[in-house]
Amino acid sequence: MSELSIVMLGAPGAGKGTQAVRIAETHGVPHISTGEMLRGAIAAGSELGRKVKEIVESGALVPDELVVEVIRERLSQPDAQNGFVLDGFPRTIGQAEALDALLAELGRPLEIVLELELAEETAVERMLGRAAEQGRADDTPEVIKNRFEVYRRQTEPLSNYYRSTGILVAIDSSPGMDEVFAEIERVLATLQ
């Protein structure tokens, strides 16, 4: 199979992480979640973790240069040589431009951007359910509201950025997980 380099976009709660994991497992490429990487660094008490702890807990975005450094290091690892599924990055136009530059440097252009679309009310319900199930401290109603405001202000412009490059595909993520995954697989099959 050819190299598969994917970016997952979508509002908080749209199912990016769930679908990214399934794509990664199905296609044998790593799922690279900046949120998980940052939460892991915080839990480990690493230097990076100490730097980002307060930022993450407030629901704000970690500064571009820190996240880009984390991504650069991760994409350089052997398991990412045949592709990757990026989840939670980029979140801003600046990060998208930095990713483009990094991938050009690595000689591995981005193949596709999958944008999962979901109504905000549905996403909030899903996130509150997830918070209850997983005990995620970052999914309180106040933090969720802040994450949507940050998303609208900083991340939504990414849709237009990637749409203008012709690699963005929007996918309705309101059906069940299996239906959404089937649609993703149909779209990815067109890349072969």
N, C-alpha and C positions, 0 to 999 in steps of 0.2 A: 504494500500500500504506500501511496505517496505521503509525504510529510503533511501533517494536519496541524495548522496553527490557527487557533480559534480564540476570539475574545467574546465573552458573554456579557451582555448589557441587559439592563432592566431595573425597574424600581425595586426598592427593598421589598422582600416577600414574594417576588414574582417567580421564584423557584430556580434562580440561577445556579445556586450551589448544588441542589438536587440533580438538575439536568447535567451540569458540568461533570459531576462524579460519574454519571451513567455514560456520558460520551467518552470520558477518559478510560473507563473500564472496558467499554466495547471496542475502542480503537487502540488500546495499549499505549496511551500517552499519559503523562502526568496531569493531574488536576492541580492547578496552582492557584490557591485561594489566598489572596493577600490578607484577608480578614483572619483566616486560620493561622497563617504565618505570624501575623502580628500578635494574635491572642496567645500563640505558643511562646513567642519571645517574652511576652508579659509574664506568663505562667512560669517560665524558666528563670525570670529575673535577670535576663541578659542585659547588656548595655543598651541594645535596641529597645528591649522591653521597657526599661526604665524611661527611655526617651519618649515612647509613644503611649504609655499607660494612661495618663490623664487625658490625652487627646482622644483616644479610642473610647474611654469611658464616658466622655461628654457627648459622643455621637458626631464629633467634628471629623474632618478628613486629615490624615497624616500628611505632612508636607511632601511635595513631589519628590524632592531630592532623596529623602529617606526611602520612600517606596520604590523609586527607580533603582536604587542601589540594591535593595532586597530582590527585586525582579531580575536585575542583571546577574546577580550571583546564582539565583535559582535556574535561569535559562542556560547557564553555562554548565550545569551538571549533566552527566552522561545520559540520564533517563529522559532528558528533554531534547535530545538531538533529533528525534524523529517527529517532534511536534509537542504540542501542549494545549491545554484548555485554560485560559486565564479567566479568573472569576474574581470580580471586585477590583480589577485594574484593567485599563485606565478608568479613572473617575473624573478627570478633567481634560480639557483640550491640551493643556501643558503636558500632562502625563501621556496622552495619545501621541503627541509630537515626539516626546522622549522615547516612547516605545517604538515608533516608526524608525527613529534614528538608531536605536539599539538593535532592532531586527535587521536594518540595512547593514549595520556593522557586522552582524553575525551572518549575513547573507541568507536570511530566512524571512522573507516577507510574510505578512499576515494574509491568510487566505480568506477568512470569512469572519464577520461579526454577526452574532445571533442576538437579536434584541427580543427578550421576552416581554410581552405587553400584558398588563393586568390592571384592572380598575383599582384605584387607591383603596376604596372601602374593602374590597376583597383581600387586597394585600395586607391591610391592617389586621383584618380578622385572622388571616393565616399566621401573621407574626405573633399576635397575642396568644394564639393556640400553641405555637412553637415555644414561646417563652414559658408557658405553663408546663409543656411536656419536657423540655430540655433544661428548664431552670436557667435560661440565659438572662443574665442581669442587664444586658444591653437592649432588651426588648420590652422596656416599660412604655406605657402610652406616651409619656413626655419625650423619651429618647426617640421613639418611633416617629413622632410628629417632627422632631428636629431632623431626623434622617431624611424624611420626605422633603423638607424645606431645602436641605443641603443638596439632595438629589435633583430637585427641580432647577435650582440655581446653577449648579456646577456640572452635573452629569448629563442632563437632558441635551445640552448643546452637542454632546458627543454623537447623538443620533444623526444630527445634520452633518457633522464632520465626516462620519463614516459613510453616510448616504451619498455624500458628494464624491466619494472615492469608488462607489459602485460595489462595495463588498458587504453592505449591511442587508440582512434579511430579518424582517420582523415576523415574530411567531406569537400567536395568541396563546397565552399560558393559562387561560381560565378553565379549559377542559382538565380531565384527570392527568396525572403524571405520565401514564403510559401513552395516552393520545398525543401529548406534547412531545414525548420522546420519539414517537413514530414520525411525527412531522419533521423533527430535527434530523432524523436519519434520512428521510426522503430528501431534504435539502442538501445534506452532506453527500449523498450519493451523486448529486449533480456535479460535484467537484472532481470526481474521479476521472 
